[in-house]
Amino acid sequence: MNTNRDLSYRLYIQREEGFNRIPFYSEFEKYRVISSGDIKKVKENFADVKRNYYKGKGQLSDDPVKNVRYHFIIAVALTSRVCVENGMSHDLAYTLSDIYIQRADKCEDAEAIIDMLGEMQLDYAERMHELKKENVISIHIRKCIDYIYDNLQEKLTVKIAAKHLQLDPSYLSKLFSKEVGISFRDFIINARINASKNMLVYSDFSYLEISLSLGFSSQSAFTSTFKKITGMTPGMYRNKFGSNNSNQL
């Protein structure tokens, strides 16, 4: 079925009505926050969304309840997949997704579905929060890991983290390696590469934008590190796993 005529008409109407969709980066960032396990930020993001839920969202159905339900299903599907990419069990993430979609399917109130969206996001975030602390014992390392995920885009060193936690850098470095099993530096690199995988698969950001947003000194540094860890260049990874295979500089 050819959609060109409907597409042209819909785009014309949207331009006439001044409709602007939510920027992809802004939308993707909310999924990244959920997968990072940042519970506080997830709550803040949902509070902002709920204040003006329909802004920037396309109309998926003429029925108001179905429209919200369809948006909810999309959000659950993306949330579950981003969390799997960041270490959540495939069975856990997808089964949880099934549960929420079934609940939404039985719900006949648009506002209740919107509230369920916040519940769903918080549920995934809390599970990711605990997952990232698995096998970690001390409160110092728990706080350190939280600090790392909250500041992936910034310059991160043991000295900077130790200052934030009010600890001796040497002590933090040894404790981190002992409890996490890898060095502070390697943990940060792995966290950044995992985040970049999501951006390569679920966004059309350029490699330069991804590298800068995750704290790499340059695109070449990002590419080199990514290939060292995954065995593929960012371009190869995007072509293999992403839905957008357009060439980028």
Legacy VTK file of the C-alpha trace (Angstrom):
# vtk DataFile Version 3.0
C-alpha trace
ASCII
DATASET POLYDATA
POINTS 249 float
0.000 0.000 0.000
1.486 3.309 -1.107
1.624 5.807 1.762
3.134 8.761 -0.082
-0.166 10.604 -0.548
-1.196 10.202 3.103
2.292 11.117 4.253
2.418 14.304 2.191
-1.005 15.352 3.436
-0.180 14.637 7.074
3.112 16.551 6.892
1.294 19.503 5.282
-1.334 19.564 8.046
1.348 19.392 10.715
3.218 22.324 9.195
0.009 24.347 8.943
-0.858 23.639 12.560
2.671 24.380 13.756
3.083 20.866 15.143
6.620 19.978 16.214
7.543 16.510 17.411
9.633 15.924 20.503
13.321 16.148 19.453
14.788 12.670 19.184
17.695 13.489 21.471
15.331 14.648 24.212
13.211 11.517 23.867
16.189 9.149 23.755
17.773 10.818 26.760
14.747 9.833 28.872
15.243 6.168 27.932
18.952 6.448 28.725
18.121 7.835 32.153
15.799 4.884 32.851
18.436 2.361 31.796
21.046 4.128 33.934
18.911 3.512 37.013
18.715 7.193 37.926
15.499 6.984 39.953
15.418 10.637 40.981
15.830 11.870 37.405
13.205 9.436 36.107
10.687 10.907 38.562
11.614 14.445 37.515
11.326 13.603 33.813
7.904 12.030 34.232
6.640 14.993 36.230
7.634 17.239 33.299
6.018 14.918 30.760
2.769 14.622 32.707
2.349 18.403 32.845
2.008 18.484 29.065
1.735 14.859 27.989
0.422 15.404 24.458
2.944 18.052 23.405
5.084 16.808 20.518
3.307 13.454 20.264
1.714 12.262 17.052
-1.907 11.158 16.878
-2.002 7.358 16.630
-5.770 6.989 16.926
-8.891 9.154 16.808
-9.960 7.431 20.017
-8.323 9.335 22.935
-7.807 6.216 25.071
-6.409 4.144 22.216
-4.109 7.022 21.287
-2.558 7.083 24.776
-2.489 3.273 24.930
-0.547 3.033 21.663
1.987 5.594 22.859
2.309 3.629 26.105
3.003 0.383 24.232
5.737 2.065 22.190
7.305 3.466 25.357
7.268 0.061 27.088
8.786 -1.660 24.061
11.638 0.840 23.789
12.257 0.906 27.546
12.554 -2.878 27.740
14.980 -3.053 24.819
17.204 -0.248 26.068
17.368 -1.920 29.487
18.308 -5.263 27.886
21.116 -3.482 26.064
22.343 -2.256 29.439
22.384 -5.616 31.156
18.839 -6.482 32.237
17.823 -10.097 31.676
16.059 -10.547 28.333
13.315 -12.684 29.927
12.821 -10.265 32.815
12.651 -7.142 30.634
10.279 -8.619 28.059
8.023 -10.348 30.589
7.742 -7.101 32.530
6.887 -5.421 29.230
4.140 -7.990 28.605
2.666 -7.350 32.053
2.436 -3.593 31.560
1.044 -3.862 28.038
-1.640 -6.277 29.248
-2.548 -3.851 32.054
-2.781 -0.981 29.578
-4.924 -3.109 27.274
-7.515 -3.509 30.053
-7.443 0.143 31.071
-10.155 2.382 29.632
-9.021 5.676 31.160
-6.390 7.802 29.398
-5.179 9.501 32.585
-4.770 6.137 34.297
-2.598 4.911 31.415
-0.455 8.040 31.649
0.006 7.401 35.371
0.917 3.809 34.543
3.637 5.162 32.246
5.318 6.782 35.238
4.917 3.577 37.257
6.443 1.515 34.430
9.432 3.829 33.970
10.138 3.851 37.690
9.840 0.050 37.879
12.465 -0.442 35.158
14.708 2.268 36.624
14.620 0.730 40.096
15.501 -2.692 38.680
18.368 -1.209 36.655
19.535 0.689 39.731
19.836 -2.545 41.697
21.354 -4.419 38.756
24.211 -1.958 38.458
25.018 -2.500 42.135
24.962 -6.295 41.932
27.813 -7.889 43.842
28.832 -4.520 45.228
28.950 -4.384 49.013
30.139 -1.085 50.429
28.150 2.125 50.473
31.192 3.969 49.123
31.235 1.949 45.905
27.472 2.161 45.525
27.676 5.932 45.698
30.665 5.915 43.351
28.797 3.921 40.701
25.815 6.266 40.986
28.173 9.211 40.520
29.740 7.630 37.424
26.394 6.983 35.702
25.191 10.477 36.550
28.277 12.045 34.989
29.258 9.897 32.000
29.460 12.999 29.825
31.956 14.689 32.163
35.650 14.174 32.781
35.851 11.336 35.291
38.909 10.333 37.290
39.454 8.565 40.585
40.635 11.844 42.074
37.458 13.685 41.011
35.178 10.899 42.265
37.121 10.605 45.522
36.759 14.326 46.126
33.000 14.081 45.560
32.780 11.140 47.981
35.238 12.701 50.428
37.578 9.709 50.228
41.276 9.217 49.633
41.851 8.536 45.872
44.198 5.615 46.519
41.734 4.006 48.913
38.820 4.450 46.489
40.838 3.008 43.595
41.785 -0.131 45.511
38.306 -0.595 46.975
36.653 -0.162 43.583
38.887 -2.761 41.910
38.378 -5.192 44.792
34.576 -4.976 44.899
33.710 -4.403 41.237
36.384 -6.645 39.757
37.762 -4.123 37.276
39.535 -0.803 37.589
37.726 2.512 37.960
38.928 3.570 34.494
37.832 0.330 32.781
34.411 0.542 34.418
33.887 4.045 33.027
35.012 3.000 29.551
32.640 0.017 29.550
29.764 2.178 30.797
30.368 4.725 28.042
30.636 2.073 25.345
27.392 0.429 26.513
25.659 3.811 26.400
27.051 4.475 22.928
25.667 1.142 21.678
22.167 2.323 22.567
22.703 5.630 20.809
24.013 3.887 17.696
21.028 1.535 17.562
18.198 3.813 18.649
19.252 7.233 17.353
20.649 8.916 14.265
23.222 11.008 16.146
26.506 11.391 14.327
29.550 9.616 15.722
30.988 12.972 16.748
27.830 13.865 18.688
27.899 10.504 20.450
31.579 10.774 21.317
31.232 14.273 22.774
28.040 13.479 24.692
29.773 10.564 26.428
32.934 12.369 27.438
35.362 11.092 24.796
38.098 13.551 23.876
37.442 13.146 20.134
35.594 11.071 17.563
38.768 9.131 16.776
39.240 8.300 20.461
35.666 7.037 20.627
36.054 4.966 17.455
39.327 3.442 18.626
37.936 2.533 22.063
34.695 1.176 20.629
36.543 -1.075 18.182
38.937 -2.304 20.870
36.058 -3.414 23.097
33.489 -4.640 20.551
35.671 -5.684 17.626
33.654 -3.391 15.364
33.752 0.270 14.424
30.711 2.358 15.438
29.655 2.366 11.786
29.806 -1.422 11.542
27.812 -1.752 14.768
25.123 0.675 13.576
24.865 -1.058 10.202
24.480 -4.453 11.874
22.096 -3.592 14.694
20.563 -0.183 13.956
17.478 0.666 11.954
19.068 3.766 10.425
21.946 2.745 8.185
22.656 6.152 6.645
26.268 7.116 6.118
27.760 9.619 8.521
30.961 11.556 8.707
LINES 1 250
249 0 1 2 3 4 5 6 7 8 9 10 11 12 13 14 15 16 17 18 19 20 21 22 23 24 25 26 27 28 29 30 31 32 33 34 35 36 37 38 39 40 41 42 43 44 45 46 47 48 49 50 51 52 53 54 55 56 57 58 59 60 61 62 63 64 65 66 67 68 69 70 71 72 73 74 75 76 77 78 79 80 81 82 83 84 85 86 87 88 89 90 91 92 93 94 95 96 97 98 99 100 101 102 103 104 105 106 107 108 109 110 111 112 113 114 115 116 117 118 119 120 121 122 123 124 125 126 127 128 129 130 131 132 133 134 135 136 137 138 139 140 141 142 143 144 145 146 147 148 149 150 151 152 153 154 155 156 157 158 159 160 161 162 163 164 165 166 167 168 169 170 171 172 173 174 175 176 177 178 179 180 181 182 183 184 185 186 187 188 189 190 191 192 193 194 195 196 197 198 199 200 201 202 203 204 205 206 207 208 209 210 211 212 213 214 215 216 217 218 219 220 221 222 223 224 225 226 227 228 229 230 231 232 233 234 235 236 237 238 239 240 241 242 243 244 245 246 247 248
